[in-house]
């Protein structure tokens, strides 16, 4: 760092921007940047590549913001203020948020599996001629079925948990083999359930796209219906009768859409990412402080930004690697869905253990 000061005074530090990016990437590989927790979190929620990118960028954003806050705060309040002094308190704050996230993940997994088992029991209670799909919308469970007892077949939607959907917020399209989504269905409220206004032509062998809208945006859910209980899929990778978290399907369909930050799961991801980046980097803070003292604020900001870009590359790569690995394994191993239902329990315990470790480490640091 002593050699860096003359370089700044000579104005040659601009050549170090590529090096700052590389150092940021290498810095992300060091212990203490929540890479294990981020990978575990992505696996636990069966997140998409987009969610993995969000997680890495959120961690980078908070990591960079902490550098600026500590640098300016330290200059304003005290010349003796150091990143090392703030780190234990930041670890304590991070630990409590991480523990809360671990508890939420465990509860979410337990509730999802319990609701799925209950939904399967509800489906088995239907008439054997009815084909029923259970959809976890993220706001509750619904059962989509073909009802044809004593009347032309129609779609029926029953709410198993959560608030009931308004008929005007629901639409459905079917796709038969070799064709696009052609037949559209609207719904009317029948009191205890929603029923399609249009009848369903035979045969009942098609893929279905169910569209649910709320708060001025929609999500699509891809399902497969086959006569005689055939469960093969026809071109819809996400459609499956095996248990899948609804958010995995919805976000996979919405990957090309503008991200809507009001979705609860996305807020959880952003919160977790922001928390993971709270631990400051003393080296980056030192460089920024030197630049500020030499009245080279633009240069300091550029170097910190370059450092953050490198850090983001590492964290995003870790998250995307976890997301892609999950999807590839799911394609090649039929038993992965069963394992995936239970893996989040281990992930939540792992994240909780890291949170406890951070809490102990931060507490010891505060006590000195």
C-alpha positions as CSV (number, residue, x, y, z in Angstrom):
1,X,0.0,0.0,0.0
2,X,3.0,2.3,0.6
3,X,4.0,1.9,-3.0
4,X,0.5,2.8,-4.2
5,X,0.6,6.4,-2.9
6,X,3.4,7.6,-5.2
7,X,1.6,5.9,-8.2
8,X,-1.6,7.9,-7.3
9,X,0.4,11.1,-7.1
10,X,1.9,10.5,-10.5
11,X,-1.5,9.8,-12.0
12,X,-0.5,6.3,-13.2
13,X,-3.1,4.4,-11.1
14,X,-5.6,4.4,-14.0
15,X,-3.6,1.6,-15.4
16,X,-4.6,-0.5,-12.4
17,X,-8.3,-0.6,-13.3
18,X,-8.0,-4.1,-15.0
19,X,-5.9,-5.2,-12.0
20,X,-8.6,-4.0,-9.7
21,X,-11.2,-6.1,-11.5
22,X,-9.0,-9.1,-11.2
23,X,-8.2,-8.5,-7.6
24,X,-12.0,-8.1,-6.9
25,X,-12.6,-11.5,-8.5
26,X,-9.8,-13.1,-6.5
27,X,-11.0,-11.3,-3.4
28,X,-14.4,-13.0,-3.9
29,X,-12.6,-16.4,-3.6
30,X,-11.3,-15.6,-0.2
31,X,-13.2,-16.9,2.9
32,X,-16.0,-14.8,4.3
33,X,-17.9,-13.8,1.2
34,X,-20.9,-16.2,1.7
35,X,-20.2,-18.3,-1.4
36,X,-21.2,-21.5,0.4
37,X,-24.3,-19.9,1.8
38,X,-25.3,-18.4,-1.6
39,X,-24.9,-21.8,-3.3
40,X,-26.8,-23.5,-0.6
41,X,-29.6,-20.9,-0.8
42,X,-29.9,-21.3,-4.6
43,X,-30.1,-25.1,-4.3
44,X,-32.6,-24.9,-1.4
45,X,-35.0,-22.7,-3.3
46,X,-34.2,-24.4,-6.6
47,X,-33.5,-21.0,-8.0
48,X,-33.1,-20.0,-11.6
49,X,-30.0,-18.4,-13.2
50,X,-31.7,-15.1,-13.0
51,X,-32.2,-15.4,-9.3
52,X,-28.6,-16.5,-8.9
53,X,-27.5,-13.3,-10.7
54,X,-29.7,-11.2,-8.5
55,X,-28.2,-12.9,-5.4
56,X,-24.6,-12.2,-6.5
57,X,-25.3,-8.6,-7.6
58,X,-27.1,-7.8,-4.4
59,X,-24.2,-9.1,-2.3
60,X,-21.8,-7.0,-4.4
61,X,-24.0,-3.9,-4.0
62,X,-24.0,-4.1,-0.2
63,X,-20.3,-4.9,-0.2
64,X,-19.5,-1.8,-2.2
65,X,-22.0,0.4,-0.2
66,X,-20.3,-0.6,3.0
67,X,-16.9,0.4,1.7
68,X,-18.3,3.9,0.9
69,X,-20.2,4.3,4.2
70,X,-17.3,3.3,6.3
71,X,-14.8,5.4,4.4
72,X,-16.9,8.6,4.6
73,X,-18.2,7.8,8.1
74,X,-14.7,7.2,9.3
75,X,-13.5,10.5,7.9
76,X,-16.4,12.4,9.4
77,X,-16.6,10.9,12.9
78,X,-13.1,9.9,13.8
79,X,-9.6,9.5,12.4
80,X,-9.3,6.4,14.6
81,X,-12.3,4.7,13.0
82,X,-11.3,1.5,11.2
83,X,-13.0,-1.3,9.2
84,X,-11.7,-3.8,11.8
85,X,-13.7,-2.0,14.5
86,X,-16.9,-2.1,12.5
87,X,-16.6,-5.7,11.3
88,X,-17.7,-7.4,14.6
89,X,-20.9,-5.4,14.7
90,X,-21.6,-6.0,11.0
91,X,-21.0,-9.7,11.6
92,X,-23.6,-9.7,14.4
93,X,-26.2,-8.0,12.3
94,X,-25.5,-10.4,9.4
95,X,-25.7,-13.4,11.7
96,X,-29.1,-12.5,13.0
97,X,-30.5,-11.9,9.4
98,X,-28.8,-15.2,8.2
99,X,-30.3,-17.1,11.1
100,X,-33.7,-15.7,10.3
101,X,-33.3,-16.7,6.7
102,X,-32.3,-20.3,7.7
103,X,-35.4,-20.6,9.9
104,X,-37.5,-19.3,7.0
105,X,-36.0,-21.7,4.6
106,X,-36.6,-24.7,6.9
107,X,-40.2,-23.6,7.6
108,X,-40.9,-23.0,3.9
109,X,-39.6,-26.4,3.0
110,X,-41.6,-28.2,5.7
111,X,-44.8,-26.3,4.8
112,X,-44.3,-26.9,1.1
113,X,-43.9,-30.7,1.5
114,X,-46.8,-30.9,4.0
115,X,-49.1,-29.0,1.6
116,X,-47.9,-31.2,-1.3
117,X,-48.7,-34.4,0.6
118,X,-52.1,-33.0,1.6
119,X,-52.7,-32.0,-2.1
120,X,-51.9,-35.5,-3.3
121,X,-54.4,-36.9,-0.8
122,X,-57.0,-34.4,-2.1
123,X,-56.3,-35.5,-5.6
124,X,-56.6,-39.2,-4.8
125,X,-60.0,-38.4,-3.3
126,X,-61.4,-37.2,-6.6
127,X,-63.2,-39.6,-9.0
128,X,-60.7,-41.7,-10.9
129,X,-61.9,-40.3,-14.3
130,X,-60.9,-36.8,-13.2
131,X,-57.3,-35.7,-13.9
132,X,-56.1,-33.2,-11.4
133,X,-52.9,-31.1,-11.1
134,X,-51.9,-29.4,-7.9
135,X,-50.2,-26.0,-8.4
136,X,-48.3,-24.1,-5.7
137,X,-48.7,-20.5,-6.8
138,X,-46.5,-19.1,-4.1
139,X,-49.7,-17.5,-2.6
140,X,-51.4,-20.8,-1.9
141,X,-52.4,-24.2,-3.4
142,X,-55.0,-24.7,-6.1
143,X,-56.2,-27.9,-7.8
144,X,-56.8,-27.8,-11.6
145,X,-59.0,-30.7,-12.8
146,X,-61.0,-31.9,-15.7
147,X,-64.6,-32.5,-14.6
148,X,-66.9,-34.6,-16.8
149,X,-69.5,-36.4,-14.7
150,X,-72.8,-36.3,-16.4
151,X,-72.0,-33.2,-18.5
152,X,-69.5,-32.0,-21.2
153,X,-66.0,-31.8,-19.7
154,X,-64.9,-28.5,-18.3
155,X,-61.9,-27.2,-16.3
156,X,-62.4,-26.7,-12.6
157,X,-60.2,-24.8,-10.2
158,X,-60.5,-25.3,-6.5
159,X,-58.6,-23.3,-3.9
160,X,-56.8,-25.7,-1.4
161,X,-55.0,-23.0,0.6
162,X,-54.6,-19.2,0.4
163,X,-57.0,-16.6,-1.0
164,X,-59.4,-17.5,-3.8
165,X,-58.6,-16.3,-7.3
166,X,-61.1,-14.1,-9.1
167,X,-62.4,-15.6,-12.3
168,X,-61.2,-12.6,-14.3
169,X,-57.7,-13.2,-13.1
170,X,-57.5,-16.7,-14.5
171,X,-57.1,-18.0,-18.0
172,X,-55.9,-21.3,-19.5
173,X,-54.5,-22.4,-22.9
174,X,-54.0,-26.0,-24.1
175,X,-51.4,-27.3,-26.6
176,X,-51.7,-30.6,-28.3
177,X,-48.8,-32.5,-29.8
178,X,-47.3,-30.7,-32.9
179,X,-49.3,-27.5,-32.4
180,X,-49.0,-24.2,-30.6
181,X,-51.2,-23.0,-27.7
182,X,-54.4,-22.6,-29.7
183,X,-57.5,-23.1,-27.5
184,X,-58.1,-20.6,-24.9
185,X,-60.4,-21.0,-21.8
186,X,-61.9,-18.3,-19.6
187,X,-63.5,-19.0,-16.2
188,X,-66.7,-18.2,-14.3
189,X,-67.2,-18.2,-10.6
190,X,-69.4,-21.1,-9.4
191,X,-69.1,-20.4,-5.7
192,X,-66.9,-23.2,-4.3
193,X,-64.8,-23.4,-7.5
194,X,-64.1,-21.7,-10.8
195,X,-65.3,-23.4,-14.0
196,X,-64.3,-22.9,-17.6
197,X,-66.9,-21.2,-19.8
198,X,-65.8,-23.4,-22.7
199,X,-66.0,-27.2,-22.9
200,X,-62.9,-29.4,-23.4
201,X,-62.8,-31.4,-26.6
202,X,-61.5,-35.0,-26.6
203,X,-59.0,-36.4,-26.3
204,X,-57.7,-35.0,-23.0
205,X,-54.1,-35.3,-24.0
206,X,-52.3,-32.0,-24.1
207,X,-50.0,-29.6,-22.3
208,X,-51.6,-26.7,-20.4
209,X,-50.5,-23.2,-19.6
210,X,-52.4,-21.8,-16.7
211,X,-52.1,-18.0,-16.3
212,X,-52.8,-16.3,-13.0
213,X,-52.8,-12.6,-12.5
214,X,-52.6,-10.4,-9.4
215,X,-51.4,-6.9,-8.7
216,X,-51.3,-6.0,-12.4
217,X,-48.9,-8.8,-13.4
218,X,-49.2,-12.4,-14.3
219,X,-47.4,-15.7,-13.9
220,X,-47.6,-18.8,-16.1
221,X,-47.6,-22.4,-14.9
222,X,-46.9,-25.2,-17.4
223,X,-48.6,-28.6,-16.7
224,X,-49.2,-31.8,-18.6
225,X,-52.5,-33.8,-18.9
226,X,-52.5,-37.2,-20.5
227,X,-55.3,-39.8,-20.8
228,X,-54.9,-43.1,-19.0
229,X,-52.5,-41.5,-16.6
230,X,-49.6,-41.1,-19.0
231,X,-47.1,-38.8,-17.6
232,X,-44.8,-38.2,-20.5
233,X,-44.1,-34.5,-21.3
234,X,-44.4,-33.0,-24.8
235,X,-41.9,-30.3,-25.1
236,X,-42.5,-28.5,-21.8
237,X,-39.4,-28.9,-19.7
238,X,-41.0,-27.5,-16.6
239,X,-44.3,-29.4,-16.7
240,X,-44.2,-32.4,-14.4
241,X,-46.4,-34.2,-11.9
242,X,-43.4,-34.6,-9.6
243,X,-43.2,-32.0,-6.8
244,X,-41.7,-28.7,-7.9
245,X,-41.8,-25.5,-6.2
246,X,-44.1,-23.1,-8.0
247,X,-41.6,-20.3,-8.1
248,X,-39.1,-22.4,-10.1
249,X,-41.7,-22.9,-12.8
250,X,-43.0,-19.4,-12.7
251,X,-39.6,-17.7,-12.8
252,X,-38.5,-20.1,-15.6
253,X,-41.4,-18.9,-17.7
254,X,-40.8,-15.3,-16.7
255,X,-37.1,-15.3,-17.4
256,X,-37.6,-13.0,-20.4
257,X,-39.9,-10.6,-18.6
258,X,-39.1,-7.5,-16.6
259,X,-38.3,-8.5,-13.0
260,X,-41.1,-7.6,-10.7
261,X,-39.5,-6.9,-7.3
262,X,-42.8,-7.3,-5.4
263,X,-42.6,-11.1,-5.6
264,X,-42.0,-12.3,-2.0
265,X,-39.3,-14.9,-3.0
266,X,-37.3,-12.3,-4.9
267,X,-37.3,-10.0,-1.9
268,X,-36.0,-12.9,0.2
269,X,-33.2,-13.4,-2.3
270,X,-32.3,-9.7,-2.4
271,X,-32.3,-9.5,1.4
272,X,-30.1,-12.6,1.6
273,X,-27.7,-11.2,-1.0
274,X,-27.5,-7.8,0.7
275,X,-26.8,-9.4,4.0
276,X,-24.1,-11.7,2.6
277,X,-22.1,-8.6,1.4
278,X,-22.1,-6.6,4.6
279,X,-18.6,-7.6,5.7
280,X,-16.3,-4.8,4.5
281,X,-13.0,-5.1,2.7
282,X,-10.2,-3.2,4.5
283,X,-8.1,-3.0,1.4
284,X,-10.8,-1.4,-0.7
285,X,-11.6,1.0,2.1
286,X,-7.9,2.0,2.4
287,X,-7.6,2.7,-1.3
288,X,-10.7,4.8,-1.3
289,X,-9.6,6.8,1.7
290,X,-6.2,7.5,0.1
291,X,-7.9,8.7,-3.1
292,X,-10.2,11.0,-1.1
293,X,-7.4,12.5,0.8
294,X,-5.5,13.2,-2.4
295,X,-8.6,14.8,-3.9
296,X,-8.8,12.0,-6.4
297,X,-12.4,11.0,-5.7
298,X,-13.2,10.0,-9.3
299,X,-10.2,7.7,-9.4
300,X,-11.1,6.2,-6.0
301,X,-14.7,5.6,-7.1
302,X,-13.5,4.0,-10.3
303,X,-11.1,1.6,-8.6
304,X,-13.7,0.6,-6.0
305,X,-16.2,0.1,-8.8
306,X,-13.7,-2.0,-10.8
307,X,-13.0,-4.0,-7.6
308,X,-16.8,-4.6,-7.2
309,X,-17.2,-5.7,-10.8
310,X,-14.6,-8.4,-10.2
311,X,-16.2,-9.4,-7.0
312,X,-19.6,-9.6,-8.7
313,X,-18.2,-11.9,-11.4
314,X,-17.1,-14.4,-8.8
315,X,-20.3,-14.3,-6.7
316,X,-22.6,-14.5,-9.8
317,X,-20.5,-17.4,-11.2
318,X,-20.9,-19.3,-8.0
319,X,-24.7,-18.7,-7.9
320,X,-25.2,-19.5,-11.6
321,X,-23.1,-22.6,-11.3
322,X,-25.3,-23.9,-8.4
323,X,-28.5,-23.1,-10.4
324,X,-27.4,-24.7,-13.6
325,X,-26.1,-27.8,-11.8
326,X,-29.4,-28.3,-10.2
327,X,-31.3,-28.1,-13.5
328,X,-28.8,-30.4,-15.3
329,X,-29.0,-33.1,-12.6
330,X,-32.8,-32.9,-12.5
331,X,-32.8,-33.7,-16.3
332,X,-30.6,-36.8,-15.9
333,X,-31.7,-38.3,-12.7
334,X,-35.4,-39.2,-12.1
335,X,-35.0,-39.4,-8.4
336,X,-33.6,-35.9,-8.1
337,X,-37.0,-34.4,-7.3
338,X,-37.3,-36.6,-4.2
339,X,-33.8,-35.7,-3.1
340,X,-34.5,-32.0,-3.8
341,X,-37.5,-32.0,-1.5
342,X,-35.2,-33.0,1.4
343,X,-32.0,-31.2,0.4
344,X,-33.3,-27.8,1.6
345,X,-33.4,-29.1,5.1
346,X,-29.7,-29.7,5.0
347,X,-29.1,-26.3,3.3
348,X,-31.1,-24.5,6.0
349,X,-29.1,-26.2,8.7
350,X,-25.8,-25.4,7.0
351,X,-26.8,-21.7,6.6
352,X,-28.0,-21.6,10.2
353,X,-24.6,-23.1,11.3
354,X,-22.8,-20.4,9.4
355,X,-25.0,-17.8,11.0
356,X,-24.3,-19.1,14.5
357,X,-20.6,-19.1,13.8
358,X,-20.7,-15.5,12.6
359,X,-22.7,-14.5,15.7
360,X,-20.1,-16.1,18.0
361,X,-17.2,-14.6,16.1
362,X,-18.9,-11.1,16.1
363,X,-19.7,-11.3,19.8
364,X,-16.2,-12.2,20.7
365,X,-14.9,-9.3,18.5
366,X,-17.3,-6.8,20.2
367,X,-16.1,-8.0,23.6
368,X,-12.5,-7.5,22.5
